[in-house]
Amino acid sequence: MTIADLLVLFKERLGKFQCSVVDDVLTPDDVTYTKFNSGNQNWVDLPEPEIRVIASGVETYIFPTEYVVDSAAGSITFNTARTSTDVVKGSYSIKPFTDDQLTSMLSQSTREIQVLTFHNINFADISPNYSEAIIKKALTMALRTIQIPSTKYFSISISGRTMDKSQQVTQIEALITSNEKELLMDINAIRYFDKTNVLR
């Protein structure tokens, strides 16, 4: 098993990990007022982003046919230019981590599990005995990373569980605590197993 194999398992464990942003004020890219950028990249396609414009004090829903979304960049480009006084708001969901970031977390977790279990782990051929511990360590990293800016999101969904703004900090901390307890049990099991068996 390689880090790439672990990435597939990790993404399955995370489930539909996304953060919802509501009423984010988008900023114009330039004076043409056609392209507007959000403060977040990696928008998800579903649910579809919802764009509204406040012009002359009136808020209007903008139909998706009136703009093009660049999900990776977190921006929209209107078919027709807006004015300098228009306020453009977006409600959308994002993937908080790219595959490269998740891969980096798995690599770091593998190194930490090596230290915690006193084993050298071959990154090109990781024993399945280590996979659960590595994934749980990476999950803690992901949760701690998202915990810091979590209050800017309207809601966070992970592994089929949705937390609204009022619950995010406490529920993420509860997930971390639960995950760390399971991780400790996995590490102890690996150490105990090593007394009578050889892990490769």
N, C-alpha and C positions, 0 to 999 in steps of 0.2 A: 504494500500500500504506500502511495506517495502523498505529498501534500495536496496535489491536485485531486486525488481520490478523497482525502479528508475534506476538501472544500465542498465536494458534492454532498457529503454527509452533514457537514456543518450547515449548509444552506437548507437542507431538509429539516434540520433541528430548529433553525431559526423560523422556518415556516414563512409566512407572508410578513416579513419584518419591514414595516414601513411607518413613517411618521406623517401625520396630517398637519398641514399648515392652513390656517383660515385668515382671510382678509390681509394677505401680505401685500403691501404697497409696492408695486413694481416701478422701477426707475427707467426713464428713457435712455436708450443707448447713445443717442445723439440728437441733434436738433431737427431731424426729419420726423421724429415722433411716430415712427412705425414699429421699431423694435424696442421692447421693454424687458428688462432683466429682473429676476427675483434674487433673493439672497441665498437661494438653495439650488443645487444642481441635482441631477439624477431623479427627475420626476418619474412617477410611474404612469403607465397609460390608463390603468383602471384603478380606482374610479377616474373618469376624465376630469381634467382641470376645469374649474369654473372661473370665468373671467367677467368682471363687472367694471363699468366705467362710471365715474361721477363727473358729469359735465353740466355746468351752470346749475349746480345744486341738485341735479336729478341723477339718481343711480339707475343704471340700465344694465341688464344682463346681455352679454355679447355672445351670439351664437358661434359655435365652433367653426362654422364655415367662413367666418369673418376674420380668422387669424390662423397662423400656422404655429404649432408648438415645436420647440427644440427641447426635447425632454432631457437630453444629456447636459445641455447648457443651462437649463432652467429658465428659458426665455420664450417670449411669444413675439411674432411679427404680424402686425395688422395688415390686411389687404389695403386699407385706406388709412392714411395718416391721421393721428389724433392731434389735438391742439396742445399748446404748452400749459394750458390751465386744467386739462383733464387729469383726473386722478384714476389710475388703473390699479385695480385690486385683483389678486388671484387667490383662489383656494385650491389646493392640490395636495397630493401625497408624494413623498420622496422615499427612495431607498437610502438609508443613512450611510451605507457603506458600499464601496465598489468591490468587485471581486479581488482586485489587487490589495485593497485594505484588509479584506477577510483572510487572504492568503498570508499576508504579513502577520496577522494575529495568530494564525495557525503555526507559522514558523517560530514566532516568539514563544508560543505555548509549548511547542515541542522542546525547545531549549530549556524552558523552565521545568518541564516534566522530567527531563534528563537530570537536572540538578536535584529535584525533590525525590526522585526514586534511585539516585546513584547509579544510573544506567546510561551507557552511550547508545543513542538511538540513531540508526542509519536512516537519514532523510529520504533516501531513494528506495528503501524497503522497510517501512514502518510496520512493526508487528501489530496485528489487530488487537492484541492485549493492551496496547497503549492508546488506541484510538478514542475510547470514551473519555479518558482523562484529558487528552489533548483538546478534544472538542469542548469539554466542560471548562477547561482553563480559558480557551478562546472566547467562550460565551461570557464568562465573567469580564474579560477585557472589553467585549462589545457593549455589555450592559454598563460598565463603568464609564466608557467613552460617551455613551448616549445620555447617561444620567446628568452630566454637567449642563448641556444645553436643553434638557428635556422640557423645561418650563416654557420654552418658546414654541413648542408644538401643541396643537389643540388636542391631539391624541396620539398614542403610540400603540402599534399592534405588533405582537411577537408571539410566535407559536400558537396562533389562534386565540390569543388573549388581548383584549383592547383595554387600555388604560386612558381615562380622560385626564385633562389637565390637573384636576384637583387630587388625583391619586398617583400621579406618575412617580414622584420622588419616593414615596413610601413603598409602592408596589415594586419598583425597580430594585430598591434595597432588599425587599423580601425575596425577590427572585435571585439576587446575588447571594444572599445568605443561604438559601436552600441549595443553590447550585454548588456553593463552596463546601457545604456539608457532604454532599454526594461526591464531590471531587476528592475530599479528604479520605472518604471510604475507599474510593478507587485506588488512590495512592497507597494506602495501607494494604490493600489487597495485593497490589503489585509487589510491594516490599515483602509481604508474607509469602507470596508465591515464589519469590526469588530464593527463599531459604531452602526450598526443596526442588526447584526446577530452574531451568535456564531459559530466560527470555532472550530472543534474538532481535 
